[in-house]
Every structure is written in C-alpha cells, then in structure tokens.
C-alpha cells in the first residue's frame, strides 16, 4: 500500500435507522477505516463532496413526517429523529432495525492505494465514484469503479457526475432504442432537467418540458428551452398538445409518479397524433405512446383515465437496470461523454454546502427534504 496522508482508524458515516416504534433516527456513527490497507485493487478515498439527490432522500428520510424533526446529541455528533406515520410503516418493514449507510455518489481524494498498477495510478488523484455509503469521511472502492476527474476539476464539480448525468443521457438513449424521435420530461426545471435540456439542445433533439410554476418555465426558457408547459396554467392541456404536435414526442419520463399527469401526457400525445389522422379508428391511433415513471414526487396514487386508444404503455424506469440492459460498452460510452462535458453539459449547481453534522440540522433537513427546484445540497464530509 502507498498513502499520501495520515489516515485515522475510524471515521464518521451518516446512517439512517427506522425503529420498530415508528421513529426515524439519523446519526453519525464511527466506522472502521480499512486497515492496515485497502485490498490490492482498491483505493481509499477521502470524501470531499457528495450530493443529496432525490434518490438519496428516499433512503435517508424514508416516510418520516418532517414537521416532527427533533435534533439532540452534540454539535459534532448530532442525532436527528422524526416520526413516521403509522400508515407508512408497512412500507418501511423491510428495513426495520437496520442502520443503513446513505449516499449514492460523490468525489474525493485518493489517499491510499493497493498494490495493483490500476490502484497505484490513482494515488493522489481526485476521483468520482458511485457505490453507496458516500456520506462518509472515507470510502474504500475498487480502482476499476473510480472515474479519474480531468485535471483542474474539483471534487465538488465531479460529485454529481453519475446519477443525474447518466440518467439524462440514458433517457435519450432509451428514446432512440425504442424508436422515438423526441421526448417529454416532467419536473423539468430540476438539476437533471436542466442537464437534459443542454443535451437535447446540443444534439438537436426535440424536448417538451413540463413544470408546475411560472418561474420554473421562465428559468428553462432563459436556458433556451423551446417547449415549456406549465401544469398550473389553465391552458396546460392545449399547450402540451401543441408542443407534442410540434416535436412528435411519443415517450415521456415522469418524475412525479402520482396523480393524473401520466394520463394527461398520454391523452395529449393521442390528440397530437390525431391532428394528422387520415381516418377514424375506434381503437385509437396505432402509434405507441410510452410514459415511464422514474420518480415519486407526487405521493398520490397514479391515475390513468383511458382516453387515448390502445397503443400505449406506462411502466417504471430506473437508471441502473437500464445500464445493465444496454451492456458495458454502451454504458462506458455514456460515462465517457459525462467526463468530457463535466463542466459544460453536465455541470451541477448547489444551493448549500454542509458538513456531515450540518446535514443533520433541523434547518438543513427541512431545506433538502422539501425537494424544491434549485435547492440541491452538497455534503462535504471533510469539513
């Protein structure tokens, strides 16, 4: 092993625990740092930046009622608790009593490396990784799973280079592989949505953005988005149908999940297609219309009112099963594009940077727990 720093025997890791009495507990727990060294093909990373993504919040906060958050403990080792409503406890059954590490992705400095050439080549480099348990001061990872960041790239700039960039790119890839030529995205003013806009503008792909507030629509239009539909506007359905007719979009990725939006998208797709229909069919158009639910920002049941014929589908969609489906060479090509455009197409912006302890303050939990547009938080475990 080779090291570049004095490495402690233990380090803090943020953990989420659902207790049988319906209490969520968030705490910082001492965990062993791999000693005396990482394995031959592994590296030890001092984590310097790790984002709180919506996918992280689901594990971090579970179904807790955030109005009940209380914080105790010390400034260095706070403990945050909140109540989980009784009706939501069945959804938590599989994780009862398990203290679970959190954090899908992040970046930091390689401070120790195993004996393999691949591991040694990363010593002293800033790398990005995705592997879970990233809300930690140190994280051991296989060298093969590390993405060396280009020279001059900070850990903060590389911290979000997996989940959102690969999700946005994979949406476009799925669109192409399934024979569609343009797409729809909801919650479109999000960090991911802004990336998707930059991809589609650069690649000349039609994109229909659905937002829920006028200021979000203004944000996207200011970025050059051509088709933006505000679901809070009285003209939403007409606006959406016009945008779908203009782009020919027949596939959508819906981050809201619940409520009536998925069905509305399918209804407007059918209406847009029928504008050019040559004859009536009681079975609707033969053009397949697809909506993928990839998030659950709206926790209501998904309502589908069938007014759009028979050629349609609604299903779930997740990044990692999709990457596994397309195979490693195709997935690697997507990762290579992210690395090449990290400071442009795939740049991330954060509203706050907090320490591990700061992430457990009542104010911080209320801020990132609301999942509002423009409220992305970055954790710096080295602070």
N, C-alpha and C positions, 0 to 999 in steps of 0.2 A: 504494500500500500504506500501511496505518496499523499502527503497532506500539505495544505497551504495555510493552515490556521490551527490554533489551539481549540480542540473540539471537546465540549463537555460530555459527561457520561449520560446525562439525561437532559431532555428538553421538553418544552411545553407543547401540548397538542390540544386543539379545541375539540370537545366531544359533546354529542347530543344524546340524551338519555330520556326515554319515556318510561315512567314508573307506573306500576300497576294501579296506583291510586289516581291516575289521570294527571300527573304533574310532568311537564317537560322541564328538564334541567340541562342547562348549558354551562360547561365548566372548562377550565384549563387544567389538564392532567399531565403530570410528569411521565414521560415515556422514555425508554432506553434509546440512546443513540447507538447504532450498530458499532459494536466494539469487539475486538480491537480494530476492525477494519471492515469496510463493505466487501462483498464477495469479489472474486477475480474480474467478473464482467459488470460490476456495479460501480456507481458513483454515489457520493454523499453530497447533497445539495443543501446549502444554507438558503432557506426560502426567503425571498425578499419582496415578493409581490404575488398575490393570489386573489382573484376576483370573487365576489359574491354574485353568482349567476342565479337566475330563476330556478335552474335545475338543482342548485345547491340549497336554496331556501326550502325546497320541499323536504329534504332530509334534515336540515338544520332546525327548522321550526315545526315540522310536522303539521298537525292540525290545531296548533295552540291558538288560543284567544289572546291576541297581543295586547288587548286592553288590560290584561291581568298580569303583565310582566312585573316582576319584582327582582331587585338586584341586591345581593348580600356578599359576604366574603370581604376580601381586601382589594386595594387598588391594583395590585399585581396579579391577584388570583380571584377575580370576581366570579360569582355564581349567579346566573340568571335563571329564574323559574317562571313558569306560566301555566295556567290551567288549560287542559284540553277538554272541550265539551263532551259530555257523556255520549252524545250521538255519534261523535267522531272516533271514539275509542276503538270500535271494531276495525277501522282502517289501520290502526296502529298495532294490532295484535301481533303481527309477525316480528316486531322489533321491541316488544316489552322487555325491560330489564337489560337491554344490550346498550352498552356505552359505545356509540358509533362515531368514528372519525369522519370529518366533513371536508369538502373542498375538492372539486374535480380537477382543477388545473392550476398552474402557476409557473413562476420562474425564479431563478436564483443562481447563486454562485456555486460551482463545483469546488468543494473544499477538501475532498478526499477521493481517491480513485483506486480501484482494484488494479491487479497486475496486468490485465489484458491490454493490448495496444489500443483497443477502442475506448476503454475506460481512461487510460493514461492520456489519450489525446484530448479529453475534455477537462482535465485538471486546470483550474483557474479560469475556465470559460463560463460565461453566463448562458444558461440553457433554459428552455421551456419544456415542461412535461405535463402529461395528463395521466393520472394514475390513482386519484383519490387520496384522502388524508393529507391534503395540501395545506390545511390550516394548522400548520406545524412549523416549529422553528427549524427543524432539519428533516430531510426526507431522503431515504435511500431509494435509488431507482436503477434498473438495468440501463447500461450505457446506450444500448440499441434503441431504447424508448425516449431518449433525450433529443431535443431539437436544438442544436447549437444556434444561438442568435447571431445575426450578422454583426460584424464589428461596429461599435458605436451605438448599439441597441441596448437600452436599459432593461432591467428586469420588469419594470412597470410597463414598458412598451410591448414586451413579449408575454406578459402574464395571461392575456386573453387570446392567444393565437391558436387555440384548438377549438373550443366548444362553439363560439359564435361564428368564427370564420369558416370552419368546416361545415357547420350546419347550413350557413348561407350558400356556400359552394355546392353542397350536396343537394339542396333544393333545386338548384339549376340543373345539376346532373340528373336528378330523378325526373325532372321535367323532360329533358332530352331523351332519356332512355325509355320513357313511357309514351313518346310520340307527340308530346305537346310542344307548342312553339312560344308560349307566353304564360305568365303565372300571376297569381294573386297572393298577397301576403297580408295578414291581419296583425294588429298591434304594431303597425309598420313603422312607427317613429322610434321604436326601441333601438338599442345599440346594434342588435342583429339586423333589424330592419334597415338601418342606415347603411350597413355594410352591403346588404342585398341590393339596395339602390345603386351603390357605387359599382358593384359587379355588373348589374344589368345595363347601366349606362355605358360602361366600358365595353361590354360585349355585344351591345346592340340588341338586347332582349326586352320585349315588352313586359312591363311590370305594373300591376294595379295595386296600389297601396290603400288599405283600409285602416283608418284611425278613428278615434272616438271624441276628439276635441278639435276646435278650430285652430288652436295654437300648434297642435301637432301637425295638422295639414300645412300650416304656414312654414313650419320647420322643414318639412320634406320638399315643399315647393322651392324653398330657398336653396336646397341642395340640388335643384334641377329636376326633381321628380315631375313627370308629365301627367300621370294619372293618380290623383289622390281623392279618396271618397271618405267623407266624414259621416260615420254611422249615426251621429246625433242630429244631423241635418234632416229637415222634413223631405228633402229631395233625394235622400240617400239611395233608394232603390232605383230611381231613374238615372242618377249619376253613375251608379255602379253598372247598370245595364249599358249605358253609353260607353263607359270605359272598356267593358268586356267586348262590345261590338268593335271598338276601335283597335284593340290589341289582339283579339281572337283567343284570349286566355281561357283555357278549359281545365286548369289544375290550380288548386289553392292549398296553401299551408296556413292553418288556423291556430294561432297561439291561445285563443280564448277558450276553446273547447266546449264550454257550456252555452246554454241559451239557444237562440234561434239563428245565430249568424251563419253557421254552416249551411243550413237550409236556405237562407236568403241568398247566399252566393250561388248555390245550385239553381235556384229559381231564376236569378238574373242571368246566369250562363245560358239557360234554356231560352229565355226571352231574347238574348242577343243572337243566339244561333238562328232562331226562328224569323228574325228580320229578313233573312235571305232564303227562307224555305220556299221551295217551288210548289209543294203540295202539303196538305194537312195529313197528319198521322195521329191516330188516337193513342199511339204508344209513345208519342213524343219524338224528338229528333234522335237520329242514330249516332250522333256524336257523343262519345263518352266524356262525361264530366266527373272530375275527381276532387274531393276535398280530403286532405289529410289533417288530422288533429294532432298537433305536436306539443301542445301546452294545455294548461287548465287555469288560465287567469280568471275565467268566469266559472265559479264552482257550482252553478246550477246544472241540472240535467241537460243533456243535449237534446234539442227538439228538432225533429225533421218532419216537416209537413210536405208530403209528396205532391208537388205541383209541377214536376219537371220531367215527366216521362219515365222511361225505364233504363236508359243508358247512363247510369251514374253510380258512384261509389263514395262511401265515407269510411275511413279507416284511421288507425293510429300510425304514427311515423316517429321513429327515433333515429338519431344520428348513428350510433354505433352498430346497430343491426344493419343499417344501410351500407355502412363502410365494409362490414363483413360480407355483405351480399355482392358488392361490386369487385371485391378482391384486392389484394395488397398492392399490385402495380397501379391500379386506378386510384386507390386511396393515397398512395405515395405521391402521385401526380398532383392531387389536390393539396397535400401538405407542402409540396414544393412551391406551389403558387402562393400560398399563405406566407411562406418565408420570404419570397421575392417581393411581396407587396405589403409587408408588415406595417410600414409607416405611411402607406397611402390608402389603398383599398380597404385594408383590414385594421386600420388604426382604431383603438378604443379610447374612450374618454370617461373619466370618473368624476363623480361629484364630491367624493370624500376619500381620503386615505386614513385608515385607522390601524392601530396596533391590534394584536390578538386580544388584549384586555379591553381595548376600546371597542371592539366588535361586540362585546357583551354589555355595553352600557344600555340603559333603557332608551336613551335618545337614539342611539345607532340602530337598535333593533326596530324601533318604530319607523325609522327612516328607510332602511332597506327592506323591512318586512312589508311595506306598503306596495312594493314593486312598481313604483311610478316611473314613467319615462323620464330619462335624464337623471335618475337617482342611483346610478350604479356605484357600488362601493368597492374599494380595493383594500385588502388587508396586507400590511407589511409586518410579517412576524418577526423581523429583525429589529423593529423599533422597541 
